[in-house]
Amino acid sequence: MKRIIIHAVPVATSLIWLLLSGHPLNPFVLKGPAFLKFYLILLIGFYASAFILKKHNVHLSRISFSGMVFLFILGAIKLIRGMVLGKPIGFLLLILILEFIVLLVIKSNYINFNTKQKFPDDFKK
């Protein structure tokens, strides 16, 4: 429950920013600079909360990893929409490449999907 609340803070912050700046709550209809601001607020906040949890020795769960994948998919959908409409997509492409690299690093180093690790009989001695 604590993880969900901690990860909900950046989502709420980005939605509050959308409301205060007068944009619609649908991030897919935002123009380029507004979407990039929204996406960076959401992305930096979510990853910061994941690293804060890791610093306090809380293992990242599947929910945290699913949230990271959801953020990547959100950016990828907006990237595809920008390509179809013929809009400039350079900054979003760079952000997605960096996000993909960070996602791979986090998956390989920090996430513990197997809570019960089984060892072969040779290691039990």
Backbone as CSV, one residue per row, in Angstrom:
resi,resn,N_x,N_y,N_z,CA_x,CA_y,CA_z,C_x,C_y,C_z
1,MET,0.823,-1.193,0.000,0.000,0.000,0.000,0.862,1.250,0.000
2,LYS,1.984,1.192,0.753,2.875,2.340,0.828,3.466,2.643,-0.544
3,ARG,3.795,1.622,-1.303,4.375,1.823,-2.638,3.394,2.518,-3.564
4,ILE,2.142,2.114,-3.498,1.129,2.711,-4.376,0.943,4.181,-4.041
5,ILE,0.924,4.506,-2.759,0.768,5.907,-2.357,1.967,6.728,-2.805
6,ILE,3.167,6.184,-2.641,4.370,6.912,-3.043,4.395,7.112,-4.557
7,HIS,3.971,6.113,-5.316,3.947,6.261,-6.775,2.775,7.114,-7.253
8,ALA,1.751,7.274,-6.429,0.610,8.097,-6.827,0.914,9.590,-6.731
9,VAL,1.922,9.957,-5.940,2.257,11.371,-5.765,2.695,12.018,-7.084
10,PRO,3.615,11.433,-7.873,3.971,12.087,-9.140,2.819,12.118,-10.141
11,VAL,1.970,11.108,-10.116,0.814,11.103,-11.019,-0.123,12.244,-10.652
12,ALA,-0.389,12.408,-9.360,-1.253,13.499,-8.912,-0.618,14.853,-9.211
13,THR,0.698,14.956,-9.026,1.391,16.211,-9.301,1.276,16.598,-10.772
14,SER,1.462,15.643,-11.661,1.372,15.953,-13.092,-0.061,16.305,-13.491
15,LEU,-1.049,15.640,-12.897,-2.440,15.981,-13.212,-2.825,17.341,-12.650
16,ILE,-2.311,17.680,-11.475,-2.556,19.014,-10.919,-1.912,20.076,-11.802
17,TRP,-0.717,19.790,-12.330,-0.077,20.734,-13.243,-0.942,20.944,-14.483
18,LEU,-1.522,19.853,-14.999,-2.404,19.985,-16.158,-3.595,20.878,-15.841
19,LEU,-4.208,20.683,-14.685,-5.361,21.491,-14.304,-4.986,22.957,-14.115
20,LEU,-3.867,23.212,-13.440,-3.470,24.589,-13.165,-3.012,25.340,-14.416
21,SER,-2.485,24.621,-15.376,-2.021,25.281,-16.594,-3.122,25.419,-17.642
22,GLY,-4.302,24.907,-17.346,-5.436,25.084,-18.249,-5.498,24.104,-19.407
23,HIS,-4.777,23.024,-19.319,-4.795,22.009,-20.378,-5.850,20.954,-20.070
24,PRO,-6.319,20.233,-21.093,-7.265,19.139,-20.820,-6.556,17.988,-20.105
25,LEU,-7.336,17.155,-19.433,-6.751,16.040,-18.687,-6.317,14.879,-19.568
26,ASN,-6.587,14.938,-20.841,-6.171,13.898,-21.772,-4.780,14.237,-22.295
27,PRO,-3.741,13.501,-21.882,-2.386,13.868,-22.321,-2.137,13.621,-23.809
28,PHE,-2.976,12.843,-24.463,-2.749,12.553,-25.876,-3.113,13.722,-26.783
29,VAL,-3.928,14.647,-26.304,-4.308,15.791,-27.136,-3.467,17.028,-26.840
30,LEU,-2.507,16.910,-25.932,-1.638,18.036,-25.620,-0.693,18.305,-26.780
31,LYS,-0.370,19.568,-26.972,0.618,19.953,-27.983,2.004,19.552,-27.487
32,GLY,2.999,19.609,-28.343,4.346,19.129,-28.068,4.980,19.615,-26.784
33,PRO,5.200,20.944,-26.609,5.867,21.412,-25.393,5.075,21.113,-24.116
34,ALA,3.763,21.226,-24.179,2.937,20.941,-22.998,3.022,19.459,-22.636
35,PHE,3.007,18.588,-23.655,3.125,17.159,-23.372,4.486,16.833,-22.786
36,LEU,5.543,17.459,-23.326,6.877,17.179,-22.801,7.000,17.606,-21.344
37,LYS,6.429,18.740,-20.977,6.453,19.171,-19.572,5.694,18.181,-18.698
38,PHE,4.489,17.811,-19.142,3.683,16.834,-18.398,4.436,15.513,-18.253
39,TYR,5.007,15.045,-19.340,5.679,13.746,-19.358,6.926,13.762,-18.482
40,LEU,7.684,14.854,-18.532,8.885,14.927,-17.706,8.547,15.027,-16.223
41,ILE,7.498,15.769,-15.874,7.063,15.818,-14.475,6.680,14.423,-14.001
42,LEU,5.913,13.731,-14.810,5.462,12.382,-14.466,6.637,11.411,-14.401
43,LEU,7.497,11.468,-15.377,8.616,10.539,-15.477,9.634,10.736,-14.359
44,ILE,10.058,11.974,-14.143,11.055,12.244,-13.110,10.483,11.932,-11.726
45,GLY,9.233,12.286,-11.502,8.610,11.986,-10.217,8.473,10.500,-9.962
46,PHE,8.064,9.756,-10.976,7.867,8.313,-10.791,9.195,7.602,-10.555
47,TYR,10.197,7.924,-11.362,11.493,7.279,-11.178,12.157,7.724,-9.879
48,ALA,11.961,8.976,-9.477,12.502,9.431,-8.195,11.861,8.663,-7.047
49,SER,10.553,8.439,-7.130,9.900,7.669,-6.073,10.387,6.225,-6.058
50,ALA,10.686,5.663,-7.225,11.222,4.299,-7.269,12.607,4.245,-6.636
51,PHE,13.456,5.240,-6.919,14.793,5.241,-6.328,14.744,5.542,-4.834
52,ILE,13.777,6.350,-4.398,13.614,6.603,-2.964,13.216,5.316,-2.244
53,LEU,12.307,4.558,-2.852,11.936,3.271,-2.250,13.135,2.341,-2.171
54,LYS,13.948,2.325,-3.223,15.121,1.456,-3.226,16.131,1.898,-2.173
55,LYS,16.260,3.218,-1.971,17.194,3.716,-0.969,16.773,3.304,0.433
56,HIS,15.488,3.164,0.670,14.981,2.752,1.979,14.822,1.230,2.075
57,ASN,15.537,0.519,1.224,15.588,-0.946,1.220,14.228,-1.593,1.012
58,VAL,13.387,-0.970,0.208,12.113,-1.570,-0.177,12.283,-2.064,-1.604
59,HIS,12.091,-3.367,-1.808,12.247,-3.922,-3.149,11.140,-3.404,-4.056
60,LEU,11.530,-3.091,-5.268,10.530,-2.654,-6.238,9.678,-3.849,-6.639
61,SER,8.398,-3.627,-6.714,7.476,-4.721,-6.995,7.077,-4.714,-8.467
62,ARG,6.231,-5.633,-8.793,5.697,-5.684,-10.155,4.828,-4.474,-10.457
63,ILE,4.202,-3.926,-9.430,3.382,-2.726,-9.620,4.268,-1.559,-10.035
64,SER,5.407,-1.404,-9.390,6.337,-0.334,-9.750,6.840,-0.522,-11.171
65,PHE,7.222,-1.747,-11.502,7.721,-2.021,-12.842,6.615,-1.825,-13.878
66,SER,5.392,-2.219,-13.541,4.271,-2.014,-14.459,4.013,-0.527,-14.698
67,GLY,4.167,0.283,-13.654,4.024,1.728,-13.818,5.080,2.295,-14.741
68,MET,6.308,1.809,-14.625,7.383,2.266,-15.506,7.117,1.872,-16.954
69,VAL,6.627,0.663,-17.156,6.288,0.218,-18.511,5.117,1.035,-19.055
70,PHE,4.142,1.347,-18.203,3.015,2.172,-18.626,3.483,3.554,-19.082
71,LEU,4.426,4.136,-18.360,4.961,5.441,-18.753,5.665,5.357,-20.104
72,PHE,6.411,4.279,-20.318,7.083,4.100,-21.603,6.059,3.948,-22.733
73,ILE,4.999,3.204,-22.484,3.961,3.016,-23.505,3.245,4.331,-23.792
74,LEU,2.993,5.129,-22.760,2.378,6.444,-22.950,3.227,7.306,-23.877
75,GLY,4.529,7.338,-23.633,5.428,8.104,-24.496,5.505,7.536,-25.898
76,ALA,5.494,6.204,-26.020,5.563,5.576,-27.337,4.309,5.874,-28.160
77,ILE,3.151,5.877,-27.507,1.911,6.191,-28.222,1.945,7.631,-28.722
78,LYS,2.403,8.531,-27.879,2.494,9.936,-28.289,3.536,10.106,-29.394
79,LEU,4.616,9.327,-29.354,5.630,9.362,-30.406,5.039,8.916,-31.740
80,ILE,4.301,7.825,-31.722,3.676,7.322,-32.951,2.658,8.324,-33.481
81,ARG,1.893,8.920,-32.578,0.901,9.932,-32.995,1.601,11.134,-33.624
82,GLY,2.723,11.548,-33.049,3.479,12.658,-33.617,4.059,12.324,-34.979
83,MET,4.508,11.085,-35.161,5.040,10.670,-36.463,3.949,10.656,-37.518
84,VAL,2.765,10.162,-37.152,1.654,10.101,-38.102,1.211,11.506,-38.515
85,LEU,1.198,12.437,-37.566,0.768,13.802,-37.858,1.878,14.664,-38.455
86,GLY,3.080,14.133,-38.555,4.186,14.869,-39.147,4.754,15.952,-38.244
87,LYS,4.689,15.751,-36.947,5.198,16.719,-35.983,6.647,16.374,-35.622
88,PRO,7.409,17.345,-35.106,8.773,17.038,-34.657,8.752,16.167,-33.403
89,ILE,9.552,15.111,-33.409,9.519,14.137,-32.316,10.888,13.901,-31.691
90,GLY,11.863,14.736,-31.994,13.240,14.498,-31.565,13.411,14.415,-30.062
91,PHE,12.875,15.396,-29.317,13.045,15.387,-27.864,12.360,14.182,-27.233
92,LEU,11.167,13.873,-27.690,10.453,12.721,-27.136,11.190,11.424,-27.449
93,LEU,11.773,11.331,-28.628,12.537,10.145,-28.992,13.752,9.977,-28.079
94,LEU,14.459,11.071,-27.807,15.602,11.002,-26.891,15.174,10.608,-25.484
95,ILE,14.078,11.175,-25.019,13.570,10.829,-23.684,13.206,9.353,-23.620
96,LEU,12.561,8.840,-24.671,12.171,7.425,-24.672,13.383,6.498,-24.728
97,ILE,14.416,6.886,-25.460,15.629,6.067,-25.501,16.275,6.010,-24.119
98,LEU,16.392,7.177,-23.466,16.949,7.203,-22.113,16.077,6.425,-21.130
99,GLU,14.778,6.560,-21.274,13.865,5.834,-20.391,13.998,4.334,-20.584
100,PHE,14.156,3.897,-21.809,14.312,2.474,-22.091,15.594,1.941,-21.457
101,ILE,16.677,2.710,-21.554,17.940,2.285,-20.957,17.806,2.193,-19.438
102,VAL,17.206,3.214,-18.821,17.012,3.199,-17.369,16.098,2.046,-16.962
103,LEU,15.074,1.783,-17.756,14.157,0.682,-17.474,14.884,-0.659,-17.497
104,LEU,15.777,-0.841,-18.461,16.554,-2.084,-18.516,17.500,-2.212,-17.326
105,VAL,18.139,-1.106,-16.939,19.045,-1.138,-15.783,18.276,-1.471,-14.513
106,ILE,17.135,-0.835,-14.347,16.334,-1.100,-13.150,15.846,-2.542,-13.134
107,LYS,15.419,-3.026,-14.275,14.922,-4.408,-14.318,16.034,-5.400,-13.997
108,SER,17.220,-5.144,-14.508,18.292,-6.108,-14.292,18.901,-6.020,-12.894
109,ASN,18.851,-4.850,-12.254,19.536,-4.693,-10.978,18.635,-4.653,-9.758
110,TYR,17.469,-4.062,-9.871,16.720,-3.720,-8.673,15.468,-4.542,-8.424
111,ILE,14.869,-5.074,-9.440,13.576,-5.723,-9.254,13.779,-7.186,-8.903
112,ASN,13.102,-7.610,-7.855,13.187,-8.978,-7.385,11.844,-9.647,-7.639
113,PHE,11.697,-10.283,-8.810,10.444,-10.945,-9.138,10.309,-12.275,-8.423
114,ASN,11.414,-12.946,-8.163,11.380,-14.255,-7.514,11.630,-14.077,-6.029
115,THR,10.572,-14.142,-5.250,10.746,-13.983,-3.809,11.261,-15.259,-3.171
116,LYS,10.940,-16.395,-3.724,11.424,-17.680,-3.218,12.413,-18.236,-4.232
117,GLN,13.679,-18.026,-3.958,14.698,-18.481,-4.881,15.089,-19.906,-4.528
118,LYS,15.085,-20.775,-5.510,15.421,-22.174,-5.289,16.858,-22.408,-5.705
119,PHE,17.593,-23.114,-4.854,18.971,-23.438,-5.136,19.082,-24.925,-5.440
120,PRO,20.031,-25.273,-6.296,20.263,-26.703,-6.539,20.773,-27.384,-5.265
121,ASP,20.699,-28.677,-5.247,21.115,-29.445,-4.083,22.593,-29.252,-3.755
122,ASP,23.414,-28.906,-4.735,24.849,-28.719,-4.487,25.112,-27.524,-3.578
123,PHE,24.264,-26.536,-3.593,24.484,-25.328,-2.802,23.943,-25.427,-1.392
124,LYS,23.215,-26.467,-1.046,22.614,-26.582,0.280,23.605,-27.045,1.342
125,LYS,24.761,-27.483,0.954,25.722,-28.043,1.906,26.284,-27.017,2.830
